[in-house]
Amino acid sequence: MRRARPLETEEAAGLCVPTLEEMARIKAWLLATRHTVRDYLDTVVLFERPGESGVERAMRPFDEIYRQPTAASPLAEVVERLAAAAPSDVAEIDLRNYRGLQPPWNDWHHVVARGRYWAQVVARVTLEDT
Amino acid sequence: MDPAGIETSRALWNRRALDLRSDEVLAQILDRGEVTAWRALYRMARSDKALRARIRQIVLTVPVALPHFWLAALASLGEKVDVGAVLPDYYEATAV
């Protein structure tokens, strides 16, 4: 069991899908554990959509949802990976020719700049008293 | 400074008491502390420029487990830091 609670879902066009906030958490978890360019990109793009207050709301329960037996903070790991911007396959992926990405998301420098912005936001969420 | 939440940190396992004037103790908290201790440190750093400068200096020169996390935390407090700075490699620097 990776999670301490079920997925948060909503209905869209007759389908049960994760909420946007839940999608952001799922991608952030993959960034913390799998750490590929795809995970970095997906996390950053999903953070852009709900904006700062939405990301704060989405990520505040992250450590509780993905509770670790060691009491380590997976959210701090997410921040580390967003800020370091060094996914395991970064040398092998050229975003200019990756999965039909559209500007500005086909520019790794732009993705990293946005990732580092979100790292600061999520660091604050991790460290501020609730 | 109000170090409530730090005195009982597991990071101080080899210390008799908390002395945050020591850079070694501060480095231990940054490296091995738990979120409760980190939150207390963050609260203190918010209004303590000298503490923020010490955290920055330690993160830039001493291998800690989550260095970019701490740079991002300092940036979130308004410090001018390069969040993506090249840092001492934790595993290389601590391997025997």
Backbone of each chain as ProteinMPNN parsed JSONL, in Angstrom:
{"seq_chain_A": "MRRARPLETEEAAGLCVPTLEEMARIKAWLLATRHTVRDYLDTVVLFERPGESGVERAMRPFDEIYRQPTAASPLAEVVERLAAAAPSDVAEIDLRNYRGLQPPWNDWHHVVARGRYWAQVVARVTLEDT", "coords_chain_A": {"N_chain_A": [[0.848, -1.203, 0.0], [0.701, 2.056, -1.012], [-0.609, 4.349, -0.433], [-2.418, 6.217, 2.051], [-5.039, 6.737, 1.91], [-8.031, 6.546, -0.181], [-8.144, 7.283, -3.772], [-8.978, 10.601, -4.758], [-11.779, 11.398, -6.499], [-13.725, 12.471, -9.407], [-16.632, 12.977, -11.496], [-16.52, 12.978, -14.971], [-17.824, 13.588, -18.056], [-19.299, 11.241, -17.828], [-17.419, 9.514, -16.868], [-15.465, 8.19, -14.196], [-12.938, 9.949, -12.809], [-9.625, 10.872, -11.573], [-9.421, 13.798, -9.504], [-8.158, 17.055, -10.479], [-6.324, 17.977, -8.581], [-5.675, 15.569, -7.385], [-4.476, 14.258, -9.521], [-2.194, 15.818, -9.771], [-0.915, 15.167, -7.381], [-0.446, 12.425, -7.78], [1.339, 12.459, -9.949], [3.408, 13.883, -8.789], [4.209, 12.069, -6.862], [5.211, 10.073, -8.512], [7.339, 11.483, -9.555], [8.906, 11.681, -7.279], [9.541, 9.017, -6.857], [10.065, 7.575, -9.28], [11.293, 9.362, -11.051], [11.809, 10.447, -13.742], [12.27, 12.293, -16.862], [9.767, 12.582, -18.009], [8.113, 12.387, -15.745], [8.904, 14.679, -14.363], [8.186, 16.729, -16.155], [5.378, 16.267, -16.43], [4.53, 16.713, -13.8], [5.193, 19.431, -13.402], [3.626, 20.673, -15.398], [1.075, 19.935, -14.561], [0.982, 21.325, -12.183], [0.858, 23.897, -13.074], [-1.704, 24.305, -13.972], [-3.769, 24.432, -11.816], [-2.685, 26.566, -10.443], [-1.049, 28.639, -7.868], [-2.468, 28.635, -5.352], [-4.059, 26.407, -5.7], [-2.135, 24.391, -5.955], [-0.957, 24.515, -3.449], [-3.116, 23.639, -1.904], [-3.452, 21.101, -2.967], [-1.038, 19.822, -2.337], [-0.646, 19.973, 0.376], [-1.725, 17.81, 1.989], [-0.018, 15.772, 1.237], [2.195, 14.348, 2.478], [0.827, 13.028, 4.447], [-0.903, 11.409, 3.011], [0.863, 9.81, 1.514], [2.263, 8.389, 3.507], [5.245, 7.518, 5.202], [7.01, 4.706, 6.602], [9.322, 5.422, 7.882], [8.909, 7.949, 8.659], [9.875, 9.874, 7.033], [9.757, 12.703, 4.76], [7.971, 12.612, 1.895], [7.179, 14.795, 0.43], [9.165, 16.711, 0.75], [11.092, 15.434, -0.714], [9.972, 15.623, -3.256], [10.217, 18.389, -3.635], [13.02, 18.599, -3.62], [13.614, 17.254, -5.987], [12.257, 18.732, -7.93], [13.66, 21.151, -7.722], [16.353, 20.437, -8.175], [16.251, 19.432, -10.736], [17.151, 17.183, -12.294], [16.421, 14.671, -13.7], [16.557, 11.062, -14.073], [16.846, 10.251, -16.743], [17.564, 12.453, -18.208], [19.644, 13.069, -19.969], [19.088, 11.619, -22.172], [16.745, 12.413, -23.374], [15.226, 14.551, -25.705], [13.417, 17.269, -25.591], [12.473, 18.769, -27.691], [11.695, 17.058, -29.616], [9.717, 15.376, -28.539], [7.047, 13.423, -27.861], [5.231, 15.082, -29.253], [5.181, 17.602, -28.018], [4.131, 20.952, -27.342], [5.249, 24.371, -27.761], [5.44, 26.385, -24.782], [6.511, 24.101, -23.726], [8.228, 22.337, -24.871], [10.724, 23.117, -24.433], [13.395, 22.569, -22.508], [14.702, 24.283, -20.727], [12.759, 26.132, -20.075], [10.901, 24.465, -18.823], [12.373, 23.668, -16.592], [12.788, 26.132, -15.323], [10.178, 26.748, -14.548], [9.72, 24.518, -12.938], [11.478, 25.009, -10.85], [10.4, 27.292, -9.794], [8.008, 26.224, -8.789], [9.122, 24.544, -6.933], [9.865, 26.25, -4.852], [7.373, 27.097, -3.974], [6.24, 24.68, -3.09], [8.098, 23.966, -1.17], [7.555, 25.849, 0.781], [4.984, 25.002, 1.473], [5.629, 22.544, 2.602], [7.054, 23.327, 4.864], [5.741, 25.285, 6.3], [3.807, 25.958, 9.18], [0.701, 24.359, 9.733]], "CA_chain_A": [[0.0, 0.0, 0.0], [1.474, 3.291, -1.063], [-1.418, 5.477, 0.0], [-3.154, 6.05, 3.298], [-6.467, 6.982, 1.659], [-8.375, 6.292, -1.584], [-8.025, 8.391, -4.72], [-10.057, 11.589, -4.799], [-12.252, 11.338, -7.89], [-14.908, 13.223, -9.807], [-17.181, 12.418, -12.729], [-16.37, 13.853, -16.137], [-18.37, 12.945, -19.256], [-19.748, 9.901, -17.484], [-16.308, 8.689, -16.384], [-14.907, 8.511, -12.88], [-11.514, 10.269, -13.018], [-9.033, 11.599, -10.437], [-9.513, 15.265, -9.583], [-6.906, 17.683, -10.923], [-5.396, 17.978, -7.447], [-5.196, 14.194, -7.203], [-3.526, 13.99, -10.614], [-0.936, 16.488, -9.426], [-0.258, 14.362, -6.326], [0.028, 11.162, -8.371], [2.532, 12.755, -10.744], [4.476, 14.263, -7.869], [4.693, 10.827, -6.255], [6.056, 9.427, -9.522], [8.591, 12.245, -9.615], [9.706, 11.32, -6.104], [9.943, 7.605, -6.813], [10.603, 7.088, -10.555], [12.246, 10.429, -11.351], [12.18, 10.575, -15.154], [11.9, 13.571, -17.489], [8.315, 12.566, -18.165], [7.517, 12.688, -14.437], [9.183, 16.094, -14.068], [7.354, 17.533, -17.057], [3.964, 16.099, -16.071], [4.292, 17.368, -12.507], [5.232, 20.885, -13.582], [2.457, 21.1, -16.185], [-0.134, 19.787, -13.732], [0.994, 22.386, -11.174], [0.511, 25.161, -13.729], [-3.152, 24.395, -14.219], [-4.557, 24.976, -10.699], [-2.062, 27.757, -9.88], [-0.373, 28.523, -6.579], [-3.344, 28.231, -4.238], [-4.478, 25.034, -5.964], [-1.002, 23.503, -5.651], [-0.854, 24.474, -1.981], [-4.209, 22.801, -1.409], [-3.216, 19.726, -3.411], [0.16, 19.196, -1.787], [-0.601, 20.027, 1.843], [-1.9, 16.49, 2.63], [0.801, 14.779, 0.506], [2.951, 13.491, 3.398], [-0.134, 12.195, 5.17], [-1.424, 10.417, 2.061], [1.961, 8.886, 1.178], [2.986, 8.29, 4.781], [6.368, 6.583, 5.165], [7.283, 4.097, 7.913], [10.471, 6.099, 8.499], [8.47, 9.325, 8.945], [10.493, 10.806, 6.075], [8.779, 13.518, 4.035], [8.008, 12.507, 0.435], [6.991, 16.116, -0.162], [10.506, 17.315, 0.686], [11.763, 14.766, -1.844], [9.408, 16.246, -4.464], [10.862, 19.703, -3.76], [14.415, 18.354, -4.005], [13.686, 16.845, -7.398], [11.862, 19.88, -8.754], [14.718, 22.165, -7.689], [17.595, 19.917, -8.772], [15.97, 19.282, -12.176], [18.109, 16.228, -12.854], [15.815, 13.334, -13.814], [17.543, 10.017, -14.391], [17.038, 10.071, -18.183], [17.599, 13.787, -18.826], [20.632, 13.112, -21.06], [18.608, 10.833, -23.323], [15.479, 12.953, -23.893], [15.236, 15.871, -26.322], [12.011, 17.694, -25.544], [12.062, 19.366, -28.971], [11.083, 15.985, -30.42], [9.217, 14.43, -27.533], [5.606, 13.255, -27.69], [4.468, 16.176, -29.853], [5.03, 18.732, -27.082], [3.988, 22.275, -27.938], [5.91, 25.436, -26.993], [6.858, 26.431, -24.389], [6.852, 22.902, -22.954], [9.263, 21.554, -25.564], [12.0, 23.767, -24.109], [13.771, 22.066, -21.178], [15.049, 25.403, -19.844], [11.492, 26.686, -19.588], [10.328, 23.486, -17.886], [13.161, 23.728, -15.349], [12.5, 27.412, -14.653], [8.875, 26.608, -13.896], [9.886, 23.524, -11.875], [12.149, 25.647, -9.697], [9.404, 28.174, -9.185], [7.104, 25.387, -7.994], [9.893, 24.002, -5.794], [9.761, 27.222, -3.746], [5.995, 27.066, -3.46], [6.01, 23.433, -2.358], [8.942, 24.028, 0.034], [6.783, 26.612, 1.779], [3.894, 24.119, 1.943], [6.245, 21.527, 3.456], [7.675, 23.839, 6.085], [4.9, 26.205, 7.07], [2.875, 25.336, 10.118], [-0.661, 24.373, 9.185]], "C_chain_A": [[0.88, 1.249, 0.0], [0.721, 4.447, -0.419], [-2.186, 5.165, 1.285], [-4.645, 6.31, 3.11], [-6.766, 6.784, 0.172], [-8.16, 7.526, -2.465], [-9.233, 9.305, -4.608], [-10.522, 11.674, -6.257], [-13.433, 12.271, -8.121], [-15.418, 12.591, -11.096], [-17.043, 13.445, -13.846], [-16.826, 13.076, -17.363], [-18.721, 11.485, -18.985], [-18.645, 8.979, -16.988], [-15.88, 9.152, -15.008], [-13.398, 8.736, -13.065], [-10.959, 10.938, -11.765], [-9.249, 13.102, -10.61], [-8.164, 15.811, -10.046], [-5.876, 17.679, -9.793], [-4.819, 16.584, -7.214], [-4.194, 13.82, -8.291], [-2.173, 14.615, -10.299], [-0.182, 15.689, -8.357], [0.316, 13.071, -6.896], [1.32, 11.397, -9.156], [3.7, 13.135, -9.845], [5.062, 13.025, -7.183], [5.61, 10.083, -7.235], [7.383, 10.173, -9.671], [9.5, 11.844, -8.449], [10.261, 9.904, -6.195], [10.583, 7.109, -8.114], [11.61, 8.069, -11.145], [12.734, 10.434, -12.802], [11.777, 11.959, -15.669], [10.382, 13.67, -17.621], [7.623, 12.927, -16.84], [7.702, 14.161, -14.078], [8.245, 16.994, -14.872], [5.88, 17.469, -16.647], [3.632, 16.821, -14.765], [4.216, 18.881, -12.683], [3.978, 21.363, -14.325], [1.175, 20.996, -15.35], [-0.182, 20.807, -12.598], [0.565, 23.718, -11.796], [-0.998, 25.371, -13.775], [-3.93, 24.971, -13.021], [-3.948, 26.232, -10.078], [-1.588, 27.545, -8.448], [-1.286, 28.045, -5.447], [-3.833, 26.801, -4.433], [-3.374, 24.035, -5.639], [-0.824, 23.391, -4.131], [-1.903, 23.528, -1.397], [-3.956, 21.327, -1.752], [-2.095, 19.066, -2.626], [0.214, 19.192, -0.259], [-0.801, 18.647, 2.488], [-0.975, 15.4, 2.073], [1.523, 13.821, 1.457], [2.032, 12.551, 4.177], [-0.646, 11.078, 4.254], [-0.365, 9.364, 1.731], [2.877, 8.706, 2.404], [4.062, 7.198, 4.713], [6.633, 5.999, 6.543], [8.441, 4.769, 8.645], [10.126, 7.507, 8.96], [9.18, 10.347, 8.059], [9.398, 11.543, 5.32], [8.912, 13.318, 2.53], [7.866, 13.871, -0.245], [8.33, 16.864, -0.26], [11.301, 16.712, -0.472], [11.259, 15.342, -3.175], [10.083, 17.601, -4.706], [12.306, 19.534, -4.234], [14.513, 18.072, -5.502], [13.248, 17.954, -8.348], [13.011, 20.89, -8.841], [15.992, 21.684, -8.381], [17.45, 19.752, -10.279], [16.975, 18.356, -12.853], [17.488, 14.834, -12.922], [16.816, 12.319, -14.363], [17.819, 9.897, -15.889], [17.186, 11.403, -18.919], [18.576, 13.854, -20.006], [20.119, 12.432, -22.324], [17.385, 11.444, -24.008], [15.693, 14.35, -24.478], [13.781, 16.33, -26.426], [11.534, 18.314, -26.856], [11.375, 18.336, -29.87], [10.466, 14.936, -29.498], [7.698, 14.493, -27.447], [4.77, 14.437, -28.204], [4.247, 17.364, -28.929], [4.975, 20.055, -27.831], [4.757, 23.297, -27.105], [4.964, 25.996, -25.927], [7.349, 25.134, -23.745], [7.843, 21.975, -23.652], [10.655, 22.17, -25.35], [12.365, 23.394, -22.657], [14.09, 23.211, -20.218], [13.783, 26.052, -19.26], [10.875, 25.755, -18.53], [11.042, 23.569, -16.536], [12.872, 25.027, -14.597], [11.17, 27.337, -13.91], [8.953, 25.59, -12.745], [10.515, 24.143, -10.632], [11.241, 26.676, -9.026], [8.486, 27.343, -8.262], [7.821, 24.763, -6.799], [9.788, 24.942, -4.6], [8.372, 27.195, -3.111], [5.79, 25.819, -2.587], [6.916, 23.352, -1.115], [8.2, 24.757, 1.143], [5.655, 25.76, 2.35], [4.468, 23.08, 2.917], [6.594, 22.072, 4.828], [6.821, 24.798, 6.896], [4.003, 25.42, 8.003], [1.466, 25.436, 9.564], [-1.659, 24.779, 10.251]], "O_chain_A": [[1.692, 1.458, 0.901], [1.325, 5.4, 0.075], [-2.548, 4.021, 1.56], [-5.429, 6.127, 4.041], [-5.853, 6.846, -0.652], [-8.014, 8.646, -1.976], [-10.358, 8.854, -4.394], [-9.729, 11.988, -7.144], [-14.049, 12.783, -7.187], [-14.734, 11.775, -11.713], [-17.397, 14.614, -13.691], [-16.273, 12.02, -17.673], [-18.471, 10.609, -19.813], [-18.889, 7.803, -16.717], [-15.923, 10.341, -14.691], [-12.672, 7.813, -13.436], [-11.715, 11.507, -10.978], [-9.257, 13.61, -11.731], [-7.153, 15.109, -10.008], [-4.697, 17.411, -10.023], [-3.642, 16.43, -6.89], [-3.194, 13.153, -8.026], [-1.13, 14.006, -10.535], [1.04, 15.552, -8.423], [1.425, 12.667, -6.545], [2.274, 10.628, -9.04], [4.843, 12.756, -10.104], [6.269, 12.949, -6.954], [6.643, 9.539, -6.846], [8.426, 9.556, -9.887], [10.71, 11.689, -8.616], [11.337, 9.624, -5.665], [11.528, 6.32, -8.078], [12.648, 7.667, -11.671], [13.939, 10.426, -13.054], [11.046, 12.696, -15.007], [9.795, 14.723, -17.371], [6.657, 13.689, -16.831], [6.792, 14.809, -13.56], [7.603, 17.894, -14.332], [5.218, 18.5, -16.533], [2.586, 17.459, -14.644], [3.299, 19.532, -12.183], [3.347, 22.341, -13.923], [0.302, 21.861, -15.426], [-1.262, 21.125, -12.1], [-0.021, 24.564, -11.12], [-1.488, 26.491, -13.632], [-4.688, 25.924, -13.204], [-4.6, 26.901, -9.277], [-1.698, 26.456, -7.886], [-0.918, 27.157, -4.678], [-4.005, 26.062, -3.464], [-3.644, 22.956, -5.11], [-0.573, 22.308, -3.603], [-1.61, 22.724, -0.513], [-4.209, 20.432, -0.945], [-2.184, 17.887, -2.284], [1.03, 18.485, 0.332], [-0.106, 18.335, 3.456], [-1.138, 14.227, 2.406], [1.469, 12.607, 1.261], [2.41, 11.43, 4.519], [-0.8, 9.936, 4.687], [-0.664, 8.171, 1.677], [4.097, 8.856, 2.322], [3.811, 6.096, 4.225], [6.501, 6.698, 7.548], [8.535, 4.699, 9.871], [10.948, 8.182, 9.578], [9.096, 11.549, 8.307], [8.26, 11.08, 5.243], [9.874, 13.805, 1.935], [8.367, 14.079, -1.35], [8.586, 17.564, -1.24], [12.084, 17.402, -1.124], [12.04, 15.523, -4.109], [10.469, 17.921, -5.83], [12.758, 20.239, -5.137], [15.391, 18.593, -6.189], [13.799, 18.099, -9.439], [13.295, 21.418, -9.916], [16.636, 22.451, -9.096], [18.422, 19.913, -11.018], [17.575, 18.714, -13.867], [17.977, 13.91, -12.272], [17.789, 12.678, -15.027], [18.912, 9.483, -16.276], [16.955, 11.47, -20.126], [18.353, 14.619, -20.944], [20.652, 12.643, -23.413], [17.029, 11.032, -25.112], [16.269, 15.222, -23.828], [13.019, 15.83, -27.254], [10.331, 18.38, -27.11], [10.59, 18.68, -30.754], [10.686, 13.738, -29.679], [7.134, 15.497, -27.011], [3.719, 14.746, -27.642], [3.236, 18.058, -29.041], [5.677, 20.254, -28.823], [4.909, 23.127, -25.895], [3.761, 26.066, -26.178], [8.483, 25.074, -23.268], [8.248, 20.954, -23.095], [11.626, 21.787, -26.003], [11.724, 23.849, -21.71], [13.785, 23.125, -19.028], [13.757, 26.463, -18.099], [10.396, 26.204, -17.489], [10.409, 23.544, -15.481], [12.729, 25.02, -13.374], [11.055, 27.807, -12.778], [8.326, 25.78, -11.703], [10.127, 23.833, -9.506], [11.323, 26.891, -7.817], [8.229, 27.716, -7.118], [7.2, 24.485, -5.774], [9.639, 24.49, -3.464], [8.22, 27.261, -1.891], [5.238, 25.9, -1.49], [6.54, 22.735, -0.118], [8.214, 24.333, 2.299], [5.396, 25.785, 3.553], [3.851, 22.779, 3.939], [6.452, 21.378, 5.835], [7.137, 25.095, 8.048], [3.504, 24.35, 7.655], [1.078, 26.459, 9.0], [-2.858, 24.848, 9.98]]}, "seq_chain_B": "MDPAGIETSRALWNRRALDLRSDEVLAQILDRGEVTAWRALYRMARSDKALRARIRQIVLTVPVALPHFWLAALASLGEKVDVGAVLPDYYEATAV", "coords_chain_B": {"N_chain_B": [[15.219, 33.521, 19.553], [13.209, 30.687, 19.064], [13.463, 27.517, 19.737], [11.619, 25.467, 19.951], [10.519, 22.243, 19.283], [12.745, 21.446, 18.012], [14.573, 20.566, 19.893], [14.062, 17.944, 20.614], [14.678, 16.475, 18.415], [15.514, 13.664, 16.374], [17.828, 14.001, 15.054], [19.674, 14.921, 16.785], [20.872, 12.878, 18.099], [23.408, 12.258, 19.065], [24.051, 14.251, 20.793], [24.114, 16.144, 23.812], [22.631, 18.358, 24.303], [20.718, 20.941, 22.652], [22.422, 23.197, 20.652], [22.175, 25.733, 18.794], [23.956, 27.584, 17.909], [26.08, 26.335, 16.955], [27.543, 25.32, 13.956], [27.861, 22.694, 13.245], [25.854, 21.354, 14.63], [23.632, 22.575, 13.477], [23.957, 21.683, 10.856], [23.525, 18.975, 11.245], [20.803, 18.976, 11.91], [19.702, 19.931, 9.503], [20.414, 17.862, 7.828], [19.537, 15.418, 8.993], [17.207, 15.864, 10.353], [13.663, 15.743, 11.288], [10.429, 16.536, 9.88], [9.063, 18.104, 11.75], [11.094, 19.343, 13.247], [12.348, 20.693, 11.185], [10.361, 22.489, 10.455], [10.267, 24.128, 12.674], [12.794, 25.266, 12.527], [12.571, 26.636, 10.103], [10.632, 28.476, 10.769], [12.067, 29.996, 12.581], [14.079, 30.915, 10.894], [12.765, 32.608, 9.233], [12.662, 35.147, 10.371], [15.285, 35.674, 10.903], [18.034, 36.719, 9.651], [20.758, 36.106, 9.785], [20.739, 33.435, 10.472], [19.585, 32.341, 8.188], [21.638, 32.876, 6.377], [23.641, 31.225, 7.408], [22.502, 28.699, 7.061], [22.417, 28.628, 4.295], [25.165, 28.718, 3.661], [26.046, 26.306, 4.777], [24.569, 24.424, 3.305], [25.622, 24.839, 0.782], [28.182, 23.926, 1.019], [28.499, 21.629, 2.551], [27.799, 18.163, 2.438], [24.443, 17.38, 2.45], [21.327, 15.64, 2.887], [19.08, 16.582, 1.361], [19.746, 18.939, -0.358], [18.884, 20.825, -2.367], [16.277, 21.151, -1.685], [16.515, 22.672, 0.634], [17.646, 24.992, -0.424], [15.523, 25.835, -2.013], [13.697, 26.303, 0.014], [14.936, 28.454, 1.331], [14.798, 30.319, -0.743], [12.054, 30.624, -0.826], [11.724, 32.165, 1.361], [12.562, 34.555, 0.546], [15.266, 34.845, 0.104], [18.045, 35.499, -2.009], [18.955, 33.087, -3.899], [20.567, 30.549, -5.855], [18.596, 28.189, -6.825], [19.109, 25.879, -8.207], [21.781, 25.334, -7.859], [25.054, 23.847, -8.276], [26.006, 21.286, -6.162], [27.7, 19.813, -3.272], [28.103, 16.36, -3.714], [26.064, 14.135, -2.118], [26.289, 11.326, -1.801], [28.702, 10.576, -3.014], [30.432, 12.144, -1.533], [30.192, 11.135, 0.988], [30.815, 8.514, 0.914], [32.794, 5.634, 1.759]], "CA_chain_B": [[14.968, 32.278, 18.824], [12.403, 29.703, 19.773], [13.791, 26.235, 19.107], [10.649, 24.428, 20.297], [10.335, 21.316, 18.171], [14.061, 20.979, 17.541], [15.357, 19.939, 20.978], [13.828, 16.503, 20.701], [14.883, 15.871, 17.094], [16.388, 12.483, 16.291], [19.109, 14.43, 14.474], [20.592, 15.26, 17.878], [21.066, 11.62, 18.83], [24.723, 12.188, 19.703], [24.265, 15.516, 21.511], [23.456, 16.233, 25.119], [21.674, 19.476, 24.272], [20.672, 21.681, 21.392], [23.132, 24.467, 20.606], [22.047, 26.128, 17.382], [25.063, 28.457, 17.496], [27.068, 25.449, 16.331], [27.238, 24.948, 12.575], [27.776, 21.226, 13.182], [24.497, 20.988, 15.078], [22.705, 23.035, 12.441], [24.1, 20.761, 9.712], [22.854, 17.714, 11.613], [19.349, 19.197, 11.792], [19.379, 20.01, 8.071], [20.663, 16.565, 7.18], [18.861, 14.268, 9.592], [16.027, 16.236, 11.125], [12.353, 15.383, 10.769], [9.704, 17.728, 9.427], [8.734, 18.96, 12.901], [12.28, 20.162, 13.536], [12.573, 21.596, 10.038], [9.372, 23.572, 10.513], [10.701, 25.061, 13.725], [13.944, 25.979, 11.978], [12.04, 27.524, 9.058], [9.95, 29.557, 11.495], [13.113, 30.865, 13.117], [14.837, 31.521, 9.79], [11.926, 33.642, 8.606], [12.984, 36.474, 10.917], [16.685, 35.672, 11.334], [18.85, 36.774, 8.434], [22.037, 35.424, 10.019], [20.469, 31.987, 10.412], [19.408, 32.004, 6.766], [22.969, 32.892, 5.753], [24.365, 30.033, 7.862], [21.9, 27.541, 6.375], [22.872, 28.684, 2.903], [26.584, 28.366, 3.61], [26.175, 24.871, 5.061], [24.022, 23.643, 2.178], [26.506, 24.985, -0.378], [29.531, 23.388, 1.236], [28.49, 20.362, 3.291], [26.791, 17.248, 1.884], [23.243, 17.067, 3.236], [20.496, 14.715, 2.108], [18.164, 17.263, 0.442], [20.278, 20.317, -0.421], [18.07, 21.722, -3.19], [15.084, 21.431, -0.881], [16.831, 23.79, 1.533], [17.8, 26.204, -1.23], [14.158, 26.255, -2.372], [13.095, 26.854, 1.242], [15.5, 29.795, 1.525], [14.216, 31.178, -1.782], [10.663, 30.912, -0.447], [11.781, 33.201, 2.401], [13.021, 35.792, -0.073], [16.715, 34.862, -0.094], [18.502, 35.405, -3.395], [19.793, 31.89, -4.024], [20.415, 29.75, -7.067], [17.962, 26.945, -6.352], [19.681, 24.732, -8.926], [23.248, 25.368, -7.753], [25.778, 22.576, -8.19], [26.261, 21.122, -4.731], [28.462, 18.609, -2.929], [27.315, 15.141, -3.905], [25.894, 13.499, -0.813], [26.729, 9.929, -1.742], [30.131, 10.534, -3.307], [31.191, 12.785, -0.465], [30.089, 10.422, 2.264], [31.189, 7.112, 0.726], [34.126, 5.284, 2.273]], "C_chain_B": [[14.154, 31.318, 19.687], [12.603, 28.333, 19.126], [12.816, 25.117, 19.45], [10.388, 23.545, 19.081], [11.652, 20.77, 17.657], [14.786, 20.18, 18.626], [15.226, 18.423, 20.999], [14.073, 15.788, 19.368], [15.832, 14.668, 17.169], [17.761, 12.852, 15.73], [20.148, 14.697, 15.554], [20.954, 14.04, 18.71], [22.399, 11.55, 19.569], [25.067, 13.462, 20.469], [23.541, 15.483, 22.85], [22.386, 17.32, 25.114], [21.744, 20.158, 22.915], [21.45, 22.985, 21.538], [23.151, 24.921, 19.15], [23.106, 27.144, 16.951], [26.139, 27.642, 16.784], [26.648, 25.093, 14.906], [27.126, 23.431, 12.426], [26.385, 20.757, 13.584], [23.474, 21.385, 14.016], [22.758, 22.098, 11.227], [23.414, 19.423, 10.008], [21.34, 17.837, 11.491], [18.934, 19.221, 10.319], [19.454, 18.634, 7.422], [19.734, 15.463, 7.689], [17.594, 14.595, 10.355], [14.743, 15.702, 10.504], [11.579, 16.676, 10.503], [9.368, 18.663, 10.595], [9.897, 19.893, 13.23], [12.539, 21.149, 12.404], [11.595, 22.766, 10.067], [9.764, 24.609, 11.565], [11.87, 25.901, 13.223], [13.499, 27.013, 10.935], [11.37, 28.735, 9.702], [10.984, 30.547, 12.035], [13.829, 31.622, 12.003], [14.074, 32.664, 9.133], [12.323, 35.043, 9.083], [14.445, 36.592, 11.336], [17.59, 35.567, 10.1], [20.158, 36.0, 8.605], [21.854, 33.903, 9.949], [20.29, 31.548, 8.96], [20.759, 31.947, 6.054], [23.772, 31.646, 6.154], [23.816, 28.779, 7.179], [22.41, 27.477, 4.938], [24.327, 28.216, 2.784], [26.786, 26.865, 3.847], [25.714, 24.051, 3.854], [24.959, 23.701, 0.975], [27.851, 24.286, -0.197], [29.575, 22.019, 1.91], [27.465, 19.423, 2.664], [25.644, 17.03, 2.875], [22.288, 16.309, 2.309], [19.641, 15.411, 1.046], [18.593, 18.727, 0.251], [19.413, 21.276, -1.233], [16.746, 22.061, -2.502], [15.349, 22.644, 0.014], [17.055, 25.088, 0.763], [16.426, 26.742, -1.642], [13.464, 26.869, -1.157], [13.618, 28.26, 1.506], [14.922, 30.77, 0.505], [12.783, 31.557, -1.419], [10.592, 31.96, 0.668], [12.361, 34.504, 1.859], [14.519, 35.89, -0.264], [17.034, 34.761, -1.573], [19.466, 34.219, -3.489], [19.545, 31.244, -5.385], [19.902, 28.38, -6.633], [18.583, 25.712, -6.998], [21.197, 24.664, -8.838], [23.843, 23.964, -7.717], [26.292, 22.435, -6.755], [27.11, 19.888, -4.463], [27.577, 17.377, -3.063], [27.283, 14.353, -2.601], [26.537, 12.119, -0.768], [28.217, 9.798, -2.03], [30.93, 11.045, -2.111], [31.152, 12.013, 0.845], [30.483, 8.952, 2.136], [32.578, 6.854, 1.297], [34.853, 4.463, 1.214]], "O_chain_B": [[14.396, 31.172, 20.885], [11.995, 28.024, 18.101], [13.136, 23.942, 19.266], [10.079, 24.034, 17.995], [11.685, 19.759, 16.954], [15.521, 19.238, 18.326], [16.164, 17.711, 21.358], [13.713, 14.621, 19.216], [16.807, 14.663, 17.92], [18.732, 12.116, 15.905], [21.35, 14.703, 15.285], [21.301, 14.159, 19.885], [22.511, 10.863, 20.584], [26.235, 13.722, 20.759], [22.485, 14.866, 22.988], [21.378, 17.227, 25.814], [22.689, 19.979, 22.147], [21.176, 23.782, 22.436], [24.03, 24.539, 18.377], [23.163, 27.528, 15.782], [27.0, 28.194, 16.098], [25.534, 24.622, 14.679], [26.382, 22.941, 11.577], [25.812, 19.868, 12.953], [22.564, 20.619, 13.699], [21.724, 21.764, 10.647], [22.802, 18.82, 9.126], [20.672, 16.914, 11.025], [17.938, 18.607, 9.937], [18.639, 18.298, 6.563], [19.21, 14.673, 6.904], [16.971, 13.709, 10.941], [14.728, 15.266, 9.353], [12.025, 17.766, 10.86], [9.388, 19.883, 10.436], [9.701, 21.086, 13.463], [12.905, 22.3, 12.642], [11.958, 23.896, 9.742], [9.606, 25.812, 11.36], [11.927, 27.106, 13.467], [14.007, 28.134, 10.906], [11.522, 29.866, 9.241], [10.805, 31.762, 11.959], [14.146, 32.804, 12.139], [14.668, 33.571, 8.551], [12.322, 35.999, 8.307], [14.804, 37.524, 12.056], [17.864, 34.481, 9.591], [20.61, 35.322, 7.683], [22.711, 33.186, 9.432], [20.793, 30.498, 8.559], [20.991, 31.068, 5.224], [24.497, 31.081, 5.334], [24.58, 27.905, 6.768], [22.783, 26.415, 4.438], [24.663, 27.416, 1.911], [27.61, 26.236, 3.184], [26.386, 23.107, 3.439], [25.08, 22.726, 0.233], [28.576, 24.079, -1.17], [30.592, 21.328, 1.84], [26.348, 19.856, 2.382], [25.854, 16.557, 3.992], [22.44, 16.345, 1.088], [19.489, 14.887, -0.058], [17.876, 19.642, 0.656], [19.226, 22.425, -0.831], [16.176, 23.13, -2.72], [14.505, 23.532, 0.133], [16.694, 26.163, 1.241], [16.193, 27.951, -1.622], [12.727, 27.846, -1.29], [12.851, 29.156, 1.86], [14.596, 31.908, 0.842], [12.351, 32.681, -1.674], [9.545, 32.565, 0.896], [12.621, 35.44, 2.615], [15.01, 36.911, -0.745], [16.375, 34.026, -2.309], [20.653, 34.348, -3.188], [18.472, 31.372, -5.975], [20.654, 27.536, -6.146], [18.584, 24.63, -6.41], [21.834, 24.005, -9.659], [23.235, 23.024, -7.204], [26.926, 23.34, -6.213], [27.229, 19.015, -5.323], [26.443, 17.358, -2.585], [28.316, 13.963, -2.057], [27.243, 11.783, 0.184], [28.916, 9.017, -1.385], [31.951, 10.473, -1.728], [31.997, 12.223, 1.715], [30.487, 8.222, 3.128], [33.43, 7.743, 1.316], [35.995, 4.056, 1.426]]}, "name": "protein", "num_of_chains": 2, "seq": "MRRARPLETEEAAGLCVPTLEEMARIKAWLLATRHTVRDYLDTVVLFERPGESGVERAMRPFDEIYRQPTAASPLAEVVERLAAAAPSDVAEIDLRNYRGLQPPWNDWHHVVARGRYWAQVVARVTLEDTMDPAGIETSRALWNRRALDLRSDEVLAQILDRGEVTAWRALYRMARSDKALRARIRQIVLTVPVALPHFWLAALASLGEKVDVGAVLPDYYEATAV"}
